[in-house]
Amino acid sequence: VQLVESGGGLVHAGGSLRLSCVASVTLEDYAIGWFRQAPGKEREGVSCISHEDDMTYYADSVKGRFSISSDDKNTVYLQMNSLKPEDTAVYYCAAVWGRPSQRTYGSSWLYDYWGQGTQVTVSS
């Protein structure tokens, strides 16, 4: 499985970006997670969509601002609104076969396939 992210960029605080994650396979049996990593910080699970059971998960830091969706084929989107400077990071999408839970979706060790990342920079 190959994953390619796009859509990152530089925005002012309060702005929006939509990230895309395109997979080389259809995603009906996979969950796709979005992670981010800022310089000097650990990788953080941001959101996840599970295609098997149509569940979505969000980190508390992005709830109400970010929205994950899928075209139910091979692309997952992360709509990011009301961006803050602390959202600045490299964003990665990752895939795992099956259904993560609320407890596990944000654990990077769970995922088998990773994209190369896309930079998101939010200026104050």
Salt bridges, closest charged atoms under 4 A:
GLU44 OE1 - ARG36 NE 2.84
GLU52 OE1 - ARG99 NE 3.30
ASP60 OD1 - LYS63 NZ 3.25
ASP87 OD1 - ARG36 NH1 2.86
ASP87 OD2 - ARG65 NH1 2.73
